[in-house]
Amino acid sequence: MITRSNLAEQLREYQIRSKHDWASVSFFTSTSNSSSSRVDVAIFVIWELVILALVVFTAVSLYMRHLRLAMFLLCTALLLLVCMKVTKQVRLTRKKKRRMLLPLSM
C-alpha cells in the first residue's frame, strides 16, 4: 500500500538522484544549464570528438589543396554542431516536463 512516508521517501530519492551533476569537460556544450545523466554526457562527448575529427580532416584537406572536400567536411561539422545543440535543448525540455508531472501533492 502506498503511504505518505513511502511517497516522501521516493520523492527525496528522486531529488537526490537528479542533483548529481555529471559535468563533461567540453568545448562546445555549456554544462551550467542543468544536470545531465552519464549517458547524455557520453553521447555529447562522442559527438564532440566526431566534430573535432571533421575539423582536423578539414584542415588536412585544405593543406592538401582539396577545397571541395574541405568545404564539405566543414559544412558537415557545422551541421552536426547544430544538431547537437537542438538535441540538447529537446532533452532538457523533456526533462523539465517530466519533473513538472511528478506528483507533489499527498
LUMTORZA-111210 format. One record per residue: residue in three letters; x, y, z of N, C-alpha, C in turn. Coordinates in steps of 0.2 Angstrom, whole numbers, padded with zeros to 4 digits, always signed. Atoms other than C-alpha are relative to their C-alpha. Layout:
<pts>
ALAXYZXYZXYZ/...
</pts>
This chain:
<pts>
MET+0004-0006+0000+0000+0000+0000+0004+0006+0000/ILE-0004-0006+0000+0006+0017-0004-0002+0005+0006/THR+0001-0004-0005+0008+0028+0011+0004+0007-0001/ARG-0003-0007+0000+0013+0046+0014+0008+0000+0001/SER-0007+0001-0002+0030+0041+0021+0004-0003-0006/ASN-0003+0003+0006+0034+0030+0005+0001+0005-0005/LEU+0000-0005+0005+0029+0044-0006+0006+0005+0001/ALA-0005-0005-0002+0040+0056+0003+0007-0002-0001/GLU-0007+0003+0001+0055+0044+0003+0002+0000-0007/GLN-0001+0001+0007+0053+0041-0016+0002+0007-0003/LEU-0001-0007+0002+0052+0060-0019+0007+0002+0002/ARG-0007-0002-0003+0068+0063-0008+0005-0004-0004/GLU-0005+0004+0004+0077+0049-0018+0001+0003-0007/TYR+0000-0002+0006+0072+0056-0034+0004+0007+0000/GLN-0003-0007+0000+0078+0074-0029+0008-0001+0001/ILE-0007+0001-0001+0095+0067-0023+0003-0003-0007/ARG-0002+0003+0007+0097+0057-0040+0001+0006-0005/SER+0000-0005+0005+0093+0072-0050+0005+0006+0001/LYS-0005-0006-0002+0105+0084-0041+0007-0002-0002/HIS-0007+0002+0002+0120+0074-0047+0002+0003-0007/ASP-0002-0003+0006+0129+0084-0060+0006-0003-0003/TRP-0006+0004+0004+0140+0074-0072+0002+0005-0005/ALA-0002-0005+0005+0149+0088-0080+0006-0003-0004/SER-0005+0002+0004+0159+0085-0095+0005+0006-0002/VAL-0005-0006+0002+0175+0095-0100-0001+0000-0007/SER+0003+0000+0007+0168+0101-0116+0001+0007-0003/PHE-0001-0007+0003+0172+0115-0128-0007+0003-0003/PHE+0006-0002+0003+0155+0115-0137-0006+0001+0004/THR+0007+0000-0004+0142+0112-0124+0002+0004+0007/SER+0000-0004-0007+0139+0123-0108-0003-0005+0005/THR+0002+0005-0005+0137+0112-0093-0004+0004+0006/SER+0003-0004-0005+0130+0127-0082-0008+0000+0000/ASN+0007-0001+0001+0112+0125-0089-0004-0005+0005/SER+0003+0005-0005+0107+0109-0079+0004-0006+0000/SER-0004+0007+0000+0112+0092-0074-0002-0004-0005/SER+0001+0005+0005+0114+0078-0086+0002-0006+0002/SER-0002+0007-0002+0115+0060-0085+0006-0002-0003/ARG-0006+0002+0002+0130+0050-0088+0000-0002-0008/VAL+0001+0001+0007+0123+0044-0105+0000+0006-0004/ASP+0000-0006+0004+0119+0061-0111+0007+0003-0001/VAL-0007-0002+0001+0137+0066-0107+0004-0004-0004/ALA-0004+0005+0005+0144+0051-0116-0002+0001-0007/ILE+0002-0002+0007+0134+0055-0131+0003+0006-0003/PHE-0003-0007+0003+0139+0073-0132+0007+0000+0000/VAL-0007+0000+0001+0157+0069-0129+0002-0004-0007/ILE-0001+0004+0007+0156+0056-0144-0001+0005-0006/TRP+0001-0005+0006+0148+0070-0155+0005+0005+0000/GLU-0005-0005+0000+0161+0082-0150+0007-0003-0003/LEU-0006+0003+0003+0175+0070-0154-0001-0001-0008/VAL+0001+0001+0007+0167+0067-0171+0001+0007-0004/ILE-0001-0007+0003+0166+0086-0174+0007+0002+0000/LEU-0007-0001+0000+0184+0088-0169+0004-0003-0005/ALA-0003+0003+0005+0189+0075-0181-0001+0003-0007/LEU+0001-0003+0006+0180+0083-0195+0003+0006-0001/VAL-0004-0007+0000+0188+0100-0191+0007-0002-0002/VAL-0007+0002+0001+0205+0091-0191+0001-0002-0008/PHE+0000+0003+0007+0201+0082-0208-0001+0006-0005/THR+0001-0006+0004+0196+0099-0215+0006+0004+0000/ALA-0006-0003+0000+0212+0107-0210+0005-0004-0005/VAL-0005+0004+0004+0222+0092-0218-0002+0001-0007/SER+0002+0000+0007+0211+0093-0234+0002+0007-0003/LEU-0002-0007+0002+0215+0112-0235+0007+0000-0001/TYR-0007+0001+0001+0233+0108-0233+0002-0003-0007/MET-0001+0003+0006+0232+0096-0247-0003+0003-0006/ARG+0003-0004+0006+0223+0109-0258-0007-0004-0003/HIS+0007+0003+0002+0206+0099-0259-0005+0005+0003/LEU+0004-0005-0002+0195+0114-0257-0008-0003+0001/ARG+0007+0002+0000+0178+0105-0261-0001-0005+0006/LEU+0000+0005-0006+0182+0091-0248+0000+0004+0006/ALA+0000-0004-0006+0186+0104-0235-0006+0004+0001/MET+0007-0004-0001+0170+0114-0238-0005-0005+0002/PHE+0005+0005-0002+0160+0098-0237+0001-0003+0007/LEU-0001+0002-0007+0168+0092-0221-0001+0006+0005/LEU+0001-0005-0005+0167+0109-0213-0008+0001+0001/CYS+0007+0000+0000+0148+0110-0218-0003-0006+0005/THR+0002+0006-0004+0146+0093-0210+0001+0001+0007/ALA-0001-0001-0007+0154+0098-0194-0005+0005+0003/LEU+0005-0005-0002+0143+0113-0193-0007-0002+0001/LEU+0006+0003-0001+0128+0103-0196-0001-0004+0006/LEU+0000+0004-0006+0132+0091-0183+0000+0004+0007/LEU+0000-0004-0005+0136+0105-0171-0007+0003+0002/VAL+0007-0002-0001+0118+0112-0174-0004-0005+0003/CYS+0004+0006-0002+0110+0095-0172+0001-0001+0007/MET-0001+0001-0006+0119+0093-0156-0003+0005+0005/LYS+0003-0005-0004+0113+0109-0149-0008-0001+0001/VAL+0007+0001+0000+0095+0106-0154-0002-0007+0004/THR+0001+0006-0004+0096+0088-0147+0000+0001+0008/LYS-0001-0002-0007+0102+0095-0130-0006+0004+0002/GLN+0005-0004-0002+0088+0108-0130-0007-0005+0001/VAL+0005+0005+0000+0075+0094-0134+0000-0004+0007/ARG+0000+0004-0006+0081+0083-0120-0001+0004+0007/LEU+0002-0004-0006+0081+0097-0107-0007+0002+0001/THR+0007-0002+0000+0064+0102-0112-0004-0006+0003/ARG+0003+0006-0002+0058+0084-0110+0001-0001+0008/LYS-0002+0001-0007+0067+0083-0093-0004+0004+0005/LYS+0004-0005-0004+0058+0099-0087-0007-0002+0001/LYS+0007+0002+0000+0041+0092-0092-0001-0006+0004/ARG+0001+0006-0005+0044+0076-0083+0000+0002+0007/ARG-0001-0002-0007+0049+0085-0067-0007+0003+0002/MET+0006-0003-0002+0033+0095-0068-0006-0005+0001/LEU+0005+0005+0000+0022+0079-0070+0001-0004+0007/LEU-0001+0004-0007+0029+0072-0053-0005+0002+0005/PRO+0005-0002-0005+0016+0071-0040+0002+0003+0006/LEU-0002-0003-0006+0019+0083-0027-0005+0001+0006/SER+0005+0000-0005+0003+0083-0018-0001-0007+0003/MET+0001+0006-0003+0000+0070-0005-0007+0000+0004/
</pts>
